[in-house]
C-alpha cells in the first residue's frame, strides 16, 4: 500500500460568504462550482480542487496548536504577500521566509482563522 498524492482538500469555515470572498476574490481561486447555499468546490486546475464548507463552529486556535493546513503554490510569494496586506488580511510573518535560494514561504489566516500557507518564487 502506498499513498500516491493528495486527492482533495476541504476548508471548514464559520461564515461561508466571507470565506468565499476571501478565497475567490482576494487570493484568486475564482473558478468555483456551488454545491448548495453554504459550500462549493474551488478548482485549482483541471486535476485539483478544494471544497469550501461553511456553517462550522469557529475554533479559537493559536499558531502552535495542532491542526492541519494547506500550502498553495503561487507564481510570486512577494506579490501575494503584498496583496493580502493591501486587503488587511492577517499575515503571521513580517515578510516571506526563504526556504532555499529560490523558494519562499509565508502563512496567513483566512476569515475563519484557518492557517493557509503560500509557497513559490520571490
N, C-alpha and C positions, 0 to 999 in steps of 0.2 A: 504494500500500500504506500502511495506517495502523493503528497499534495502537489498539485500542478500549478496553482496560482490562486488568486482571489477572484471568485466568480462575480460577486456583487457586494455592495455595502449598503448599509442603512444608517440614516441620521435621524435620531428621535429628538423632537423639539416640542416645547410647550406651545408656542404661538406660531402656527403654520404660516400665516400671511407674512409676518415679519421675517421668518426664516426663508420663505420663498423669495422675498425681495432681496435678502442678503445673497443667497446662492445664485439666483437667476440674474439679478440686475447689478449687484455690486461686484461679485467675483466672476461673473460671466458664464455661468452654466445655463445659458439661455434656451437650449433645446430640451424641452420637458414635455412629458405626457401626463396630464392629470389622471388620477385614479378615482378620486372622489373629492369631497369638499375639504379634506384635511390630509391628503397625501398625493404624491406624484412621483414619477420616475424622471430623473435628470440624466440625460445622455451625455457622456464624456466624449465618446467616439462611437464608431459602429459596433464595437465589441464590449464596451464597458459603460457602466452607469451606476447611479446611486439612488436609492429610494429615500425620499424625504417624507417623514411621517409625523404629523402634528398631533396635538391633544395629549401629549405625555406630561407627566409630572416633572416639574423642574427639580433638578438635583443640584444642590449647592456644593460644588466640587472645587477643591483647591487644586492648584497646579500639580502638586506632588501626590495627590490621591490616586488610587488605582483607577484604571479605566482603559478605554481604547480610543484611538484617534485614527485619522486617515491623513495621508500626505498627498497633496495634489501637485503634480508636476506642472510648472508654469514656464513660459518662454523667458521671462525676466523676473527674478525674485525682487529686485530693487523696484521695478515698476509696480508689481503687486503690493509691495510694502508701502510705497507712497500712495497708491490708490486707496488702500484700506485706511491709511492715516487721514487722507482727504475726506473720507466718509465717516470719520470719527469712530472707527471700529476699535475694539480693544485688542491691542497688539502686546504680546507678552515680552518681546525683546525690544531693546533700544534700536537695534539695527540688525539686518540679516547677518548670520554667522557663517563663516567659511567652513565648509566640510572638508575641502581639499583645495587644490589650486584653481578649480573651475566651478565647482558646485557650491551653492549657498542654500541656507535653510532658515526659516523662522516660524514661529507659532502665533496664532491669533485665536480669538474666541468668536463664535457665531452669536446670534441673538439669544440663544438659549444657554450660552456658557460652554458649549462643546468646543474642545480644543481642535483646531484644524491646522495642519502643517503645510507649508509651501516649500517646494524644493525646485531648484533649477539653476541656470546660469545667472550671473550677476545682472 
